[in-house]
Amino acid sequence: MTGVSKQIYKGVKCSNIISSLSEMYHITIEEATDIYYSSEIADLIDEGIADLHCRSDKYLATEIWNDYITQNHN
């Protein structure tokens, strides 16, 4: 996979996770985008750590949401 194709894949993956967050938790795309990009998981996906990009979008959205709720309600 070339560098360009990896960037395209990551962009699509991020977009799908953000859409999943919005749909699953009834929040706006803007809110979902903010939550996604402020998450540790987004950084890990961007860095290619732990093959997180292989996980389903809904699984990753759930993990991101759980982290967000934990961080903002303690």
Predicted model as a PDB file, atoms N, CA, C, CB and O in Angstrom, pLDDT in the B-factor column:
MODEL        1                                                                  
ATOM      1  N   MET A   1       0.851  -1.169   0.000  1.00 69.00           N  
ATOM      2  CA  MET A   1       0.000   0.000   0.000  1.00 69.00           C  
ATOM      3  C   MET A   1       0.900   1.237   0.000  1.00 69.00           C  
ATOM      4  CB  MET A   1      -0.970  -0.005   1.226  1.00 69.00           C  
ATOM      5  O   MET A   1       1.839   1.327   0.791  1.00 69.00           O  
ATOM      6  N   THR A   2       0.616   2.167  -0.871  1.00 85.00           N  
ATOM      7  CA  THR A   2       1.424   3.386  -0.954  1.00 85.00           C  
ATOM      8  C   THR A   2       1.050   4.355   0.159  1.00 85.00           C  
ATOM      9  CB  THR A   2       1.249   4.060  -2.325  1.00 85.00           C  
ATOM     10  O   THR A   2       0.031   4.190   0.829  1.00 85.00           O  
ATOM     11  N   GLY A   3       1.883   5.357   0.341  1.00 81.00           N  
ATOM     12  CA  GLY A   3       1.608   6.370   1.359  1.00 81.00           C  
ATOM     13  C   GLY A   3       0.301   7.100   1.107  1.00 81.00           C  
ATOM     14  O   GLY A   3      -0.446   7.395   2.039  1.00 81.00           O  
ATOM     15  N   VAL A   4       0.033   7.387  -0.159  1.00 88.00           N  
ATOM     16  CA  VAL A   4      -1.208   8.091  -0.504  1.00 88.00           C  
ATOM     17  C   VAL A   4      -2.417   7.213  -0.210  1.00 88.00           C  
ATOM     18  CB  VAL A   4      -1.202   8.509  -1.990  1.00 88.00           C  
ATOM     19  O   VAL A   4      -3.410   7.682   0.345  1.00 88.00           O  
ATOM     20  N   SER A   5      -2.333   5.946  -0.580  1.00 84.00           N  
ATOM     21  CA  SER A   5      -3.477   5.063  -0.341  1.00 84.00           C  
ATOM     22  C   SER A   5      -3.701   4.846   1.153  1.00 84.00           C  
ATOM     23  CB  SER A   5      -3.268   3.713  -1.043  1.00 84.00           C  
ATOM     24  O   SER A   5      -4.843   4.681   1.585  1.00 84.00           O  
ATOM     25  N   LYS A   6      -2.638   4.843   1.946  1.00 79.00           N  
ATOM     26  CA  LYS A   6      -2.795   4.723   3.399  1.00 79.00           C  
ATOM     27  C   LYS A   6      -3.513   5.946   3.959  1.00 79.00           C  
ATOM     28  CB  LYS A   6      -1.421   4.550   4.084  1.00 79.00           C  
ATOM     29  O   LYS A   6      -4.381   5.820   4.823  1.00 79.00           O  
ATOM     30  N   GLN A   7      -3.153   7.120   3.469  1.00 83.00           N  
ATOM     31  CA  GLN A   7      -3.806   8.360   3.928  1.00 83.00           C  
ATOM     32  C   GLN A   7      -5.293   8.363   3.553  1.00 83.00           C  
ATOM     33  CB  GLN A   7      -3.101   9.603   3.318  1.00 83.00           C  
ATOM     34  O   GLN A   7      -6.140   8.774   4.346  1.00 83.00           O  
ATOM     35  N   ILE A   8      -5.596   7.904   2.348  1.00 86.00           N  
ATOM     36  CA  ILE A   8      -6.993   7.831   1.916  1.00 86.00           C  
ATOM     37  C   ILE A   8      -7.762   6.859   2.797  1.00 86.00           C  
ATOM     38  CB  ILE A   8      -7.088   7.404   0.434  1.00 86.00           C  
ATOM     39  O   ILE A   8      -8.874   7.155   3.235  1.00 86.00           O  
ATOM     40  N   TYR A   9      -7.173   5.702   3.056  1.00 82.00           N  
ATOM     41  CA  TYR A   9      -7.821   4.703   3.898  1.00 82.00           C  
ATOM     42  C   TYR A   9      -8.091   5.260   5.293  1.00 82.00           C  
ATOM     43  CB  TYR A   9      -6.958   3.441   3.990  1.00 82.00           C  
ATOM     44  O   TYR A   9      -9.184   5.087   5.832  1.00 82.00           O  
ATOM     45  N   LYS A  10      -7.091   5.931   5.879  1.00 84.00           N  
ATOM     46  CA  LYS A  10      -7.262   6.521   7.210  1.00 84.00           C  
ATOM     47  C   LYS A  10      -8.374   7.563   7.204  1.00 84.00           C  
ATOM     48  CB  LYS A  10      -5.947   7.157   7.691  1.00 84.00           C  
ATOM     49  O   LYS A  10      -9.172   7.632   8.139  1.00 84.00           O  
ATOM     50  N   GLY A  11      -8.425   8.373   6.148  1.00 88.00           N  
ATOM     51  CA  GLY A  11      -9.463   9.388   6.055  1.00 88.00           C  
ATOM     52  C   GLY A  11     -10.849   8.789   6.007  1.00 88.00           C  
ATOM     53  O   GLY A  11     -11.769   9.277   6.663  1.00 88.00           O  
ATOM     54  N   VAL A  12     -10.998   7.731   5.230  1.00 92.00           N  
ATOM     55  CA  VAL A  12     -12.292   7.052   5.134  1.00 92.00           C  
ATOM     56  C   VAL A  12     -12.632   6.409   6.466  1.00 92.00           C  
ATOM     57  CB  VAL A  12     -12.279   5.990   4.010  1.00 92.00           C  
ATOM     58  O   VAL A  12     -13.776   6.483   6.913  1.00 92.00           O  
ATOM     59  N   LYS A  13     -11.654   5.780   7.108  1.00 93.00           N  
ATOM     60  CA  LYS A  13     -11.878   5.129   8.408  1.00 93.00           C  
ATOM     61  C   LYS A  13     -12.329   6.154   9.445  1.00 93.00           C  
ATOM     62  CB  LYS A  13     -10.591   4.411   8.890  1.00 93.00           C  
ATOM     63  O   LYS A  13     -13.285   5.916  10.182  1.00 93.00           O  
ATOM     64  N   CYS A  14     -11.639   7.296   9.501  1.00 94.00           N  
ATOM     65  CA  CYS A  14     -12.009   8.356  10.451  1.00 94.00           C  
ATOM     66  C   CYS A  14     -13.421   8.839  10.182  1.00 94.00           C  
ATOM     67  CB  CYS A  14     -11.022   9.537  10.367  1.00 94.00           C  
ATOM     68  O   CYS A  14     -14.213   9.008  11.108  1.00 94.00           O  
ATOM     69  N   SER A  15     -13.732   9.057   8.925  1.00 96.00           N  
ATOM     70  CA  SER A  15     -15.066   9.523   8.546  1.00 96.00           C  
ATOM     71  C   SER A  15     -16.141   8.529   8.968  1.00 96.00           C  
ATOM     72  CB  SER A  15     -15.137   9.760   7.037  1.00 96.00           C  
ATOM     73  O   SER A  15     -17.195   8.922   9.468  1.00 96.00           O  
ATOM     74  N   ASN A  16     -15.878   7.255   8.768  1.00 96.00           N  
ATOM     75  CA  ASN A  16     -16.851   6.222   9.147  1.00 96.00           C  
ATOM     76  C   ASN A  16     -17.032   6.142  10.655  1.00 96.00           C  
ATOM     77  CB  ASN A  16     -16.417   4.864   8.610  1.00 96.00           C  
ATOM     78  O   ASN A  16     -18.147   5.935  11.133  1.00 96.00           O  
ATOM     79  N   ILE A  17     -15.961   6.300  11.403  1.00 97.00           N  
ATOM     80  CA  ILE A  17     -16.059   6.268  12.865  1.00 97.00           C  
ATOM     81  C   ILE A  17     -16.845   7.485  13.354  1.00 97.00           C  
ATOM     82  CB  ILE A  17     -14.645   6.234  13.515  1.00 97.00           C  
ATOM     83  O   ILE A  17     -17.691   7.358  14.239  1.00 97.00           O  
ATOM     84  N   ILE A  18     -16.578   8.636  12.798  1.00 98.00           N  
ATOM     85  CA  ILE A  18     -17.295   9.857  13.181  1.00 98.00           C  
ATOM     86  C   ILE A  18     -18.779   9.709  12.868  1.00 98.00           C  
ATOM     87  CB  ILE A  18     -16.712  11.092  12.450  1.00 98.00           C  
ATOM     88  O   ILE A  18     -19.623  10.077  13.685  1.00 98.00           O  
ATOM     89  N   SER A  19     -19.101   9.178  11.704  1.00 98.00           N  
ATOM     90  CA  SER A  19     -20.512   8.951  11.342  1.00 98.00           C  
ATOM     91  C   SER A  19     -21.165   7.981  12.315  1.00 98.00           C  
ATOM     92  CB  SER A  19     -20.627   8.409   9.900  1.00 98.00           C  
ATOM     93  O   SER A  19     -22.310   8.177  12.723  1.00 98.00           O  
ATOM     94  N   SER A  20     -20.432   6.932  12.686  1.00 98.00           N  
ATOM     95  CA  SER A  20     -20.962   5.960  13.646  1.00 98.00           C  
ATOM     96  C   SER A  20     -21.214   6.606  15.002  1.00 98.00           C  
ATOM     97  CB  SER A  20     -19.996   4.781  13.802  1.00 98.00           C  
ATOM     98  O   SER A  20     -22.250   6.363  15.621  1.00 98.00           O  
ATOM     99  N   LEU A  21     -20.285   7.419  15.463  1.00 98.00           N  
ATOM    100  CA  LEU A  21     -20.485   8.133  16.733  1.00 98.00           C  
ATOM    101  C   LEU A  21     -21.752   8.971  16.688  1.00 98.00           C  
ATOM    102  CB  LEU A  21     -19.274   9.029  17.048  1.00 98.00           C  
ATOM    103  O   LEU A  21     -22.559   8.944  17.618  1.00 98.00           O  
ATOM    104  N   SER A  22     -21.920   9.708  15.609  1.00 98.00           N  
ATOM    105  CA  SER A  22     -23.073  10.584  15.462  1.00 98.00           C  
ATOM    106  C   SER A  22     -24.379   9.791  15.467  1.00 98.00           C  
ATOM    107  CB  SER A  22     -22.957  11.394  14.176  1.00 98.00           C  
ATOM    108  O   SER A  22     -25.328  10.153  16.163  1.00 98.00           O  
ATOM    109  N   GLU A  23     -24.423   8.722  14.698  1.00 98.00           N  
ATOM    110  CA  GLU A  23     -25.639   7.920  14.597  1.00 98.00           C  
ATOM    111  C   GLU A  23     -25.939   7.158  15.882  1.00 98.00           C  
ATOM    112  CB  GLU A  23     -25.522   6.947  13.445  1.00 98.00           C  
ATOM    113  O   GLU A  23     -27.082   7.135  16.337  1.00 98.00           O  
ATOM    114  N   MET A  24     -24.931   6.542  16.463  1.00 98.00           N  
ATOM    115  CA  MET A  24     -25.136   5.692  17.627  1.00 98.00           C  
ATOM    116  C   MET A  24     -25.501   6.480  18.879  1.00 98.00           C  
ATOM    117  CB  MET A  24     -23.901   4.881  17.885  1.00 98.00           C  
ATOM    118  O   MET A  24     -26.262   5.995  19.717  1.00 98.00           O  
ATOM    119  N   TYR A  25     -24.962   7.694  19.014  1.00 98.00           N  
ATOM    120  CA  TYR A  25     -25.147   8.446  20.252  1.00 98.00           C  
ATOM    121  C   TYR A  25     -25.957   9.721  20.050  1.00 98.00           C  
ATOM    122  CB  TYR A  25     -23.806   8.789  20.847  1.00 98.00           C  
ATOM    123  O   TYR A  25     -26.026  10.575  20.935  1.00 98.00           O  
ATOM    124  N   HIS A  26     -26.566   9.837  18.874  1.00 98.00           N  
ATOM    125  CA  HIS A  26     -27.487  10.941  18.569  1.00 98.00           C  
ATOM    126  C   HIS A  26     -26.874  12.306  18.866  1.00 98.00           C  
ATOM    127  CB  HIS A  26     -28.775  10.779  19.362  1.00 98.00           C  
ATOM    128  O   HIS A  26     -27.459  13.147  19.548  1.00 98.00           O  
ATOM    129  N   ILE A  27     -25.677  12.488  18.327  1.00 98.00           N  
ATOM    130  CA  ILE A  27     -24.991  13.770  18.447  1.00 98.00           C  
ATOM    131  C   ILE A  27     -24.706  14.285  17.033  1.00 98.00           C  
ATOM    132  CB  ILE A  27     -23.663  13.634  19.288  1.00 98.00           C  
ATOM    133  O   ILE A  27     -24.761  13.529  16.063  1.00 98.00           O  
ATOM    134  N   THR A  28     -24.407  15.563  16.935  1.00 98.00           N  
ATOM    135  CA  THR A  28     -24.135  16.138  15.623  1.00 98.00           C  
ATOM    136  C   THR A  28     -22.788  15.642  15.087  1.00 98.00           C  
ATOM    137  CB  THR A  28     -24.149  17.677  15.699  1.00 98.00           C  
ATOM    138  O   THR A  28     -21.938  15.166  15.839  1.00 98.00           O  
ATOM    139  N   ILE A  29     -22.622  15.764  13.793  1.00 98.00           N  
ATOM    140  CA  ILE A  29     -21.351  15.414  13.170  1.00 98.00           C  
ATOM    141  C   ILE A  29     -20.225  16.271  13.761  1.00 98.00           C  
ATOM    142  CB  ILE A  29     -21.429  15.599  11.634  1.00 98.00           C  
ATOM    143  O   ILE A  29     -19.111  15.785  13.959  1.00 98.00           O  
ATOM    144  N   GLU A  30     -20.516  17.527  14.036  1.00 98.00           N  
ATOM    145  CA  GLU A  30     -19.510  18.415  14.614  1.00 98.00           C  
ATOM    146  C   GLU A  30     -19.071  17.924  15.986  1.00 98.00           C  
ATOM    147  CB  GLU A  30     -20.052  19.841  14.716  1.00 98.00           C  
ATOM    148  O   GLU A  30     -17.879  17.889  16.292  1.00 98.00           O  
ATOM    149  N   GLU A  31     -20.055  17.540  16.821  1.00 98.00           N  
ATOM    150  CA  GLU A  31     -19.715  17.013  18.151  1.00 98.00           C  
ATOM    151  C   GLU A  31     -18.924  15.710  18.033  1.00 98.00           C  
ATOM    152  CB  GLU A  31     -20.994  16.782  18.986  1.00 98.00           C  
ATOM    153  O   GLU A  31     -17.940  15.500  18.742  1.00 98.00           O  
ATOM    154  N   ALA A  32     -19.370  14.845  17.131  1.00 98.00           N  
ATOM    155  CA  ALA A  32     -18.686  13.568  16.932  1.00 98.00           C  
ATOM    156  C   ALA A  32     -17.255  13.792  16.452  1.00 98.00           C  
ATOM    157  CB  ALA A  32     -19.455  12.696  15.924  1.00 98.00           C  
ATOM    158  O   ALA A  32     -16.333  13.091  16.872  1.00 98.00           O  
ATOM    159  N   THR A  33     -17.079  14.766  15.577  1.00 97.00           N  
ATOM    160  CA  THR A  33     -15.737  15.084  15.070  1.00 97.00           C  
ATOM    161  C   THR A  33     -14.839  15.556  16.199  1.00 97.00           C  
ATOM    162  CB  THR A  33     -15.809  16.159  13.968  1.00 97.00           C  
ATOM    163  O   THR A  33     -13.692  15.122  16.307  1.00 97.00           O  
ATOM    164  N   ASP A  34     -15.357  16.446  17.045  1.00 97.00           N  
ATOM    165  CA  ASP A  34     -14.574  16.938  18.184  1.00 97.00           C  
ATOM    166  C   ASP A  34     -14.200  15.800  19.129  1.00 97.00           C  
ATOM    167  CB  ASP A  34     -15.357  18.017  18.946  1.00 97.00           C  
ATOM    168  O   ASP A  34     -13.062  15.712  19.591  1.00 97.00           O  
ATOM    169  N   ILE A  35     -15.162  14.937  19.410  1.00 97.00           N  
ATOM    170  CA  ILE A  35     -14.907  13.804  20.312  1.00 97.00           C  
ATOM    171  C   ILE A  35     -13.865  12.877  19.703  1.00 97.00           C  
ATOM    172  CB  ILE A  35     -16.215  13.024  20.602  1.00 97.00           C  
ATOM    173  O   ILE A  35     -12.945  12.434  20.389  1.00 97.00           O  
ATOM    174  N   TYR A  36     -14.011  12.584  18.408  1.00 97.00           N  
ATOM    175  CA  TYR A  36     -13.067  11.689  17.751  1.00 97.00           C  
ATOM    176  C   TYR A  36     -11.648  12.241  17.796  1.00 97.00           C  
ATOM    177  CB  TYR A  36     -13.486  11.450  16.309  1.00 97.00           C  
ATOM    178  O   TYR A  36     -10.724  11.558  18.238  1.00 97.00           O  
ATOM    179  N   TYR A  37     -11.480  13.469  17.341  1.00 96.00           N  
ATOM    180  CA  TYR A  37     -10.128  14.014  17.237  1.00 96.00           C  
ATOM    181  C   TYR A  37      -9.494  14.351  18.585  1.00 96.00           C  
ATOM    182  CB  TYR A  37     -10.151  15.242  16.386  1.00 96.00           C  
ATOM    183  O   TYR A  37      -8.285  14.577  18.653  1.00 96.00           O  
ATOM    184  N   SER A  38     -10.277  14.387  19.644  1.00 96.00           N  
ATOM    185  CA  SER A  38      -9.700  14.600  20.970  1.00 96.00           C  
ATOM    186  C   SER A  38      -9.435  13.281  21.686  1.00 96.00           C  
ATOM    187  CB  SER A  38     -10.624  15.471  21.812  1.00 96.00           C  
ATOM    188  O   SER A  38      -8.966  13.274  22.824  1.00 96.00           O  
ATOM    189  N   SER A  39      -9.734  12.168  21.024  1.00 95.00           N  
ATOM    190  CA  SER A  39      -9.559  10.861  21.655  1.00 95.00           C  
ATOM    191  C   SER A  39      -8.154  10.316  21.469  1.00 95.00           C  
ATOM    192  CB  SER A  39     -10.562   9.877  21.098  1.00 95.00           C  
ATOM    193  O   SER A  39      -7.467  10.627  20.496  1.00 95.00           O  
ATOM    194  N   GLU A  40      -7.751   9.512  22.408  1.00 92.00           N  
ATOM    195  CA  GLU A  40      -6.466   8.822  22.327  1.00 92.00           C  
ATOM    196  C   GLU A  40      -6.495   7.789  21.201  1.00 92.00           C  
ATOM    197  CB  GLU A  40      -6.123   8.144  23.675  1.00 92.00           C  
ATOM    198  O   GLU A  40      -5.485   7.546  20.541  1.00 92.00           O  
ATOM    199  N   ILE A  41      -7.647   7.195  20.994  1.00 91.00           N  
ATOM    200  CA  ILE A  41      -7.780   6.176  19.954  1.00 91.00           C  
ATOM    201  C   ILE A  41      -7.517   6.774  18.569  1.00 91.00           C  
ATOM    202  CB  ILE A  41      -9.183   5.540  20.002  1.00 91.00           C  
ATOM    203  O   ILE A  41      -6.911   6.117  17.722  1.00 91.00           O  
ATOM    204  N   ALA A  42      -7.959   7.996  18.330  1.00 92.00           N  
ATOM    205  CA  ALA A  42      -7.686   8.650  17.043  1.00 92.00           C  
ATOM    206  C   ALA A  42      -6.187   8.774  16.819  1.00 92.00           C  
ATOM    207  CB  ALA A  42      -8.349  10.044  16.984  1.00 92.00           C  
ATOM    208  O   ALA A  42      -5.700   8.553  15.711  1.00 92.00           O  
ATOM    209  N   ASP A  43      -5.462   9.125  17.865  1.00 90.00           N  
ATOM    210  CA  ASP A  43      -4.004   9.227  17.757  1.00 90.00           C  
ATOM    211  C   ASP A  43      -3.381   7.865  17.454  1.00 90.00           C  
ATOM    212  CB  ASP A  43      -3.409   9.803  19.053  1.00 90.00           C  
ATOM    213  O   ASP A  43      -2.461   7.759  16.643  1.00 90.00           O  
ATOM    214  N   LEU A  44      -3.888   6.835  18.109  1.00 89.00           N  
ATOM    215  CA  LEU A  44      -3.354   5.492  17.891  1.00 89.00           C  
ATOM    216  C   LEU A  44      -3.629   5.011  16.468  1.00 89.00           C  
ATOM    217  CB  LEU A  44      -3.956   4.511  18.902  1.00 89.00           C  
ATOM    218  O   LEU A  44      -2.773   4.387  15.840  1.00 89.00           O  
ATOM    219  N   ILE A  45      -4.826   5.304  15.965  1.00 86.00           N  
ATOM    220  CA  ILE A  45      -5.157   4.937  14.588  1.00 86.00           C  
ATOM    221  C   ILE A  45      -4.240   5.677  13.626  1.00 86.00           C  
ATOM    222  CB  ILE A  45      -6.641   5.250  14.272  1.00 86.00           C  
ATOM    223  O   ILE A  45      -3.721   5.090  12.677  1.00 86.00           O  
ATOM    224  N   ASP A  46      -4.045   6.955  13.872  1.00 84.00           N  
ATOM    225  CA  ASP A  46      -3.200   7.762  12.997  1.00 84.00           C  
ATOM    226  C   ASP A  46      -1.763   7.246  12.973  1.00 84.00           C  
ATOM    227  CB  ASP A  46      -3.222   9.222  13.442  1.00 84.00           C  
ATOM    228  O   ASP A  46      -1.099   7.278  11.937  1.00 84.00           O  
ATOM    229  N   GLU A  47      -1.294   6.774  14.114  1.00 84.00           N  
ATOM    230  CA  GLU A  47       0.066   6.261  14.215  1.00 84.00           C  
ATOM    231  C   GLU A  47       0.184   4.810  13.761  1.00 84.00           C  
ATOM    232  CB  GLU A  47       0.553   6.388  15.632  1.00 84.00           C  
ATOM    233  O   GLU A  47       1.290   4.283  13.641  1.00 84.00           O  
ATOM    234  N   GLY A  48      -0.957   4.165  13.510  1.00 78.00           N  
ATOM    235  CA  GLY A  48      -0.937   2.773  13.054  1.00 78.00           C  
ATOM    236  C   GLY A  48      -0.606   1.783  14.142  1.00 78.00           C  
ATOM    237  O   GLY A  48      -0.092   0.699  13.864  1.00 78.00           O  
ATOM    238  N   ILE A  49      -0.895   2.141  15.380  1.00 78.00           N  
ATOM    239  CA  ILE A  49      -0.565   1.288  16.529  1.00 78.00           C  
ATOM    240  C   ILE A  49      -1.685   0.283  16.787  1.00 78.00           C  
ATOM    241  CB  ILE A  49      -0.317   2.146  17.793  1.00 78.00           C  
ATOM    242  O   ILE A  49      -2.868   0.611  16.706  1.00 78.00           O  
ATOM    243  N   ALA A  50      -1.286  -0.933  17.094  1.00 72.00           N  
ATOM    244  CA  ALA A  50      -2.180  -2.007  17.541  1.00 72.00           C  
ATOM    245  C   ALA A  50      -3.207  -2.418  16.487  1.00 72.00           C  
ATOM    246  CB  ALA A  50      -2.899  -1.579  18.793  1.00 72.00           C  
ATOM    247  O   ALA A  50      -4.221  -3.030  16.825  1.00 72.00           O  
ATOM    248  N   ASP A  51      -2.968  -2.099  15.245  1.00 80.00           N  
ATOM    249  CA  ASP A  51      -3.889  -2.482  14.159  1.00 80.00           C  
ATOM    250  C   ASP A  51      -5.341  -2.109  14.452  1.00 80.00           C  
ATOM    251  CB  ASP A  51      -3.798  -3.977  13.909  1.00 80.00           C  
ATOM    252  O   ASP A  51      -6.260  -2.833  14.069  1.00 80.00           O  
ATOM    253  N   LEU A  52      -5.543  -0.987  15.126  1.00 81.00           N  
ATOM    254  CA  LEU A  52      -6.904  -0.557  15.446  1.00 81.00           C  
ATOM    255  C   LEU A  52      -7.725  -0.313  14.193  1.00 81.00           C  
ATOM    256  CB  LEU A  52      -6.873   0.702  16.295  1.00 81.00           C  
ATOM    257  O   LEU A  52      -8.948  -0.453  14.212  1.00 81.00           O  
ATOM    258  N   HIS A  53      -7.068   0.049  13.113  1.00 78.00           N  
ATOM    259  CA  HIS A  53      -7.792   0.291  11.866  1.00 78.00           C  
ATOM    260  C   HIS A  53      -8.495  -0.979  11.362  1.00 78.00           C  
ATOM    261  CB  HIS A  53      -6.829   0.817  10.796  1.00 78.00           C  
ATOM    262  O   HIS A  53      -9.374  -0.901  10.503  1.00 78.00           O  
ATOM    263  N   CYS A  54      -8.114  -2.132  11.889  1.00 83.00           N  
ATOM    264  CA  CYS A  54      -8.743  -3.394  11.494  1.00 83.00           C  
ATOM    265  C   CYS A  54     -10.052  -3.647  12.250  1.00 83.00           C  
ATOM    266  CB  CYS A  54      -7.779  -4.553  11.732  1.00 83.00           C  
ATOM    267  O   CYS A  54     -10.849  -4.500  11.858  1.00 83.00           O  
ATOM    268  N   ARG A  55     -10.261  -2.913  13.314  1.00 90.00           N  
ATOM    269  CA  ARG A  55     -11.494  -3.078  14.107  1.00 90.00           C  
ATOM    270  C   ARG A  55     -12.667  -2.418  13.386  1.00 90.00           C  
ATOM    271  CB  ARG A  55     -11.324  -2.468  15.535  1.00 90.00           C  
ATOM    272  O   ARG A  55     -12.473  -1.543  12.541  1.00 90.00           O  
ATOM    273  N   SER A  56     -13.867  -2.838  13.721  1.00 94.00           N  
ATOM    274  CA  SER A  56     -15.043  -2.262  13.066  1.00 94.00           C  
ATOM    275  C   SER A  56     -15.239  -0.815  13.504  1.00 94.00           C  
ATOM    276  CB  SER A  56     -16.304  -3.092  13.383  1.00 94.00           C  
ATOM    277  O   SER A  56     -14.810  -0.413  14.586  1.00 94.00           O  
ATOM    278  N   ASP A  57     -15.885  -0.054  12.654  1.00 95.00           N  
ATOM    279  CA  ASP A  57     -16.148   1.356  12.947  1.00 95.00           C  
ATOM    280  C   ASP A  57     -17.010   1.503  14.194  1.00 95.00           C  
ATOM    281  CB  ASP A  57     -16.830   2.033  11.753  1.00 95.00           C  
ATOM    282  O   ASP A  57     -16.763   2.379  15.023  1.00 95.00           O  
ATOM    283  N   LYS A  58     -18.015   0.653  14.329  1.00 97.00           N  
ATOM    284  CA  LYS A  58     -18.910   0.748  15.491  1.00 97.00           C  
ATOM    285  C   LYS A  58     -18.190   0.357  16.777  1.00 97.00           C  
ATOM    286  CB  LYS A  58     -20.143  -0.144  15.291  1.00 97.00           C  
ATOM    287  O   LYS A  58     -18.435   0.949  17.829  1.00 97.00           O  
ATOM    288  N   TYR A  59     -17.314  -0.625  16.704  1.00 96.00           N  
ATOM    289  CA  TYR A  59     -16.527  -1.004  17.878  1.00 96.00           C  
ATOM    290  C   TYR A  59     -15.665   0.177  18.325  1.00 96.00           C  
ATOM    291  CB  TYR A  59     -15.638  -2.242  17.572  1.00 96.00           C  
ATOM    292  O   TYR A  59     -15.634   0.520  19.506  1.00 96.00           O  
ATOM    293  N   LEU A  60     -14.969   0.794  17.371  1.00 96.00           N  
ATOM    294  CA  LEU A  60     -14.103   1.930  17.708  1.00 96.00           C  
ATOM    295  C   LEU A  60     -14.920   3.112  18.199  1.00 96.00           C  
ATOM    296  CB  LEU A  60     -13.262   2.343  16.498  1.00 96.00           C  
ATOM    297  O   LEU A  60     -14.499   3.810  19.121  1.00 96.00           O  
ATOM    298  N   ALA A  61     -16.086   3.350  17.595  1.00 97.00           N  
ATOM    299  CA  ALA A  61     -16.957   4.436  18.058  1.00 97.00           C  
ATOM    300  C   ALA A  61     -17.387   4.191  19.505  1.00 97.00           C  
ATOM    301  CB  ALA A  61     -18.201   4.567  17.143  1.00 97.00           C  
ATOM    302  O   ALA A  61     -17.425   5.122  20.308  1.00 97.00           O  
ATOM    303  N   THR A  62     -17.706   2.958  19.830  1.00 97.00           N  
ATOM    304  CA  THR A  62     -18.103   2.615  21.202  1.00 97.00           C  
ATOM    305  C   THR A  62     -16.959   2.850  22.177  1.00 97.00           C  
ATOM    306  CB  THR A  62     -18.564   1.154  21.279  1.00 97.00           C  
ATOM    307  O   THR A  62     -17.167   3.405  23.256  1.00 97.00           O  
ATOM    308  N   GLU A  63     -15.765   2.435  21.811  1.00 96.00           N  
ATOM    309  CA  GLU A  63     -14.594   2.638  22.674  1.00 96.00           C  
ATOM    310  C   GLU A  63     -14.300   4.123  22.874  1.00 96.00           C  
ATOM    311  CB  GLU A  63     -13.365   1.939  22.077  1.00 96.00           C  
ATOM    312  O   GLU A  63     -14.009   4.558  23.988  1.00 96.00           O  
ATOM    313  N   ILE A  64     -14.376   4.885  21.807  1.00 96.00           N  
ATOM    314  CA  ILE A  64     -14.146   6.330  21.893  1.00 96.00           C  
ATOM    315  C   ILE A  64     -15.205   6.974  22.780  1.00 96.00           C  
ATOM    316  CB  ILE A  64     -14.156   6.974  20.485  1.00 96.00           C  
ATOM    317  O   ILE A  64     -14.877   7.811  23.621  1.00 96.00           O  
ATOM    318  N   TRP A  65     -16.463   6.598  22.604  1.00 98.00           N  
ATOM    319  CA  TRP A  65     -17.553   7.155  23.403  1.00 98.00           C  
ATOM    320  C   TRP A  65     -17.360   6.812  24.879  1.00 98.00           C  
ATOM    321  CB  TRP A  65     -18.915   6.629  22.904  1.00 98.00           C  
ATOM    322  O   TRP A  65     -17.518   7.676  25.742  1.00 98.00           O  
ATOM    323  N   ASN A  66     -17.021   5.564  25.172  1.00 97.00           N  
ATOM    324  CA  ASN A  66     -16.819   5.161  26.569  1.00 97.00           C  
ATOM    325  C   ASN A  66     -15.685   5.948  27.215  1.00 97.00           C  
ATOM    326  CB  ASN A  66     -16.525   3.660  26.654  1.00 97.00           C  
ATOM    327  O   ASN A  66     -15.802   6.367  28.367  1.00 97.00           O  
ATOM    328  N   ASP A  67     -14.596   6.152  26.491  1.00 95.00           N  
ATOM    329  CA  ASP A  67     -13.496   6.968  27.004  1.00 95.00           C  
ATOM    330  C   ASP A  67     -13.939   8.409  27.228  1.00 95.00           C  
ATOM    331  CB  ASP A  67     -12.308   6.929  26.040  1.00 95.00           C  
ATOM    332  O   ASP A  67     -13.599   9.022  28.241  1.00 95.00           O  
ATOM    333  N   TYR A  68     -14.695   8.942  26.284  1.00 96.00           N  
ATOM    334  CA  TYR A  68     -15.188  10.319  26.382  1.00 96.00           C  
ATOM    335  C   TYR A  68     -16.078  10.485  27.617  1.00 96.00           C  
ATOM    336  CB  TYR A  68     -15.968  10.707  25.104  1.00 96.00           C  
ATOM    337  O   TYR A  68     -15.924  11.441  28.377  1.00 96.00           O  
ATOM    338  N   ILE A  69     -16.997   9.559  27.807  1.00 95.00           N  
ATOM    339  CA  ILE A  69     -17.919   9.625  28.958  1.00 95.00           C  
ATOM    340  C   ILE A  69     -17.125   9.507  30.264  1.00 95.00           C  
ATOM    341  CB  ILE A  69     -19.002   8.491  28.872  1.00 95.00           C  
ATOM    342  O   ILE A  69     -17.374  10.246  31.216  1.00 95.00           O  
ATOM    343  N   THR A  70     -16.185   8.588  30.302  1.00 94.00           N  
ATOM    344  CA  THR A  70     -15.374   8.407  31.509  1.00 94.00           C  
ATOM    345  C   THR A  70     -14.583   9.667  31.845  1.00 94.00           C  
ATOM    346  CB  THR A  70     -14.420   7.225  31.334  1.00 94.00           C  
ATOM    347  O   THR A  70     -14.529  10.071  33.007  1.00 94.00           O  
ATOM    348  N   GLN A  71     -13.973  10.287  30.845  1.00 91.00           N  
ATOM    349  CA  GLN A  71     -13.156  11.473  31.075  1.00 91.00           C  
ATOM    350  C   GLN A  71     -13.989  12.693  31.452  1.00 91.00           C  
ATOM    351  CB  GLN A  71     -12.339  11.779  29.844  1.00 91.00           C  
ATOM    352  O   GLN A  71     -13.510  13.553  32.191  1.00 91.00           O  
ATOM    353  N   ASN A  72     -15.206  12.786  30.971  1.00 88.00           N  
ATOM    354  CA  ASN A  72     -16.010  13.979  31.177  1.00 88.00           C  
ATOM    355  C   ASN A  72     -17.054  13.861  32.278  1.00 88.00           C  
ATOM    356  CB  ASN A  72     -16.683  14.328  29.918  1.00 88.00           C  
ATOM    357  O   ASN A  72     -17.796  14.808  32.539  1.00 88.00           O  
ATOM    358  N   HIS A  73     -17.112  12.708  32.921  1.00 79.00           N  
ATOM    359  CA  HIS A  73     -18.086  12.538  33.991  1.00 79.00           C  
ATOM    360  C   HIS A  73     -17.463  12.049  35.281  1.00 79.00           C  
ATOM    361  CB  HIS A  73     -19.154  11.585  33.561  1.00 79.00           C  
ATOM    362  O   HIS A  73     -18.138  11.443  36.112  1.00 79.00           O  
ATOM    363  N   ASN A  74     -16.200  12.305  35.449  1.00 61.00           N  
ATOM    364  CA  ASN A  74     -15.516  11.944  36.705  1.00 61.00           C  
ATOM    365  C   ASN A  74     -15.171  13.185  37.476  1.00 61.00           C  
ATOM    366  CB  ASN A  74     -14.244  11.122  36.435  1.00 61.00           C  
ATOM    367  O   ASN A  74     -14.592  13.098  38.559  1.00 61.00           O  
TER     368      ASN A  74                                                      
ENDMDL                                                                          
END                                                                             
